[in-house]
């Protein structure tokens, strides 16, 4: 069994608290917690690539079943809302779908809770595939926003669960959480 940071979900050993994690040290987190089912390597990496780039939409069902059975998924209540991490318009047009949305919609259905495309990326959002760690941690600032039609909703004590396909540095999900908490003070945000 791999010891993981309770805050960012990254494998790490010898930690006494989340602040001891080398990935988290010195960073401001807006998430209550992040969990990952798999490390992004080997077979899991290959499946994610098929889902993203080879129209492997059937894999969204597989990942959704695993995520819905994950302990964090069981902590959700009927007032929880599952939110996909948004994708740039360019990527959406190129692929024809958002893989995080495909997974998150199925997770919400399996857990019998609400699903909401709450967030969007602005048109000028950059692809992160070739960015280094430092660039990934800052590239999403001000590119992710709450969709206007959801502003003013009474979601102050709601648990939001962000779903993304890959967690590399956590920059994207952390920015999503920051934006959600700013729009809905008092809510909780975690990510899978």
Secondary structure, 3 states (H helix, E strand, C coil): CCCECCCCCCECCCCCCHHHCCCCCCCCCCCCEECCCCCCCHHHHHHHHHHHHCCCCHHHHHHHHHHHHCHHHHCCCCCCEEEECCCCHHHHHHHCCCHHHHHHHHHHHHHCCEECCCEEECCCCCCCCCCCHHHHHHCCCCCEEECHHHCCCCCCCCEEEEECCCCCCCHHHHHHHHHHHHHCCCCEEEEC
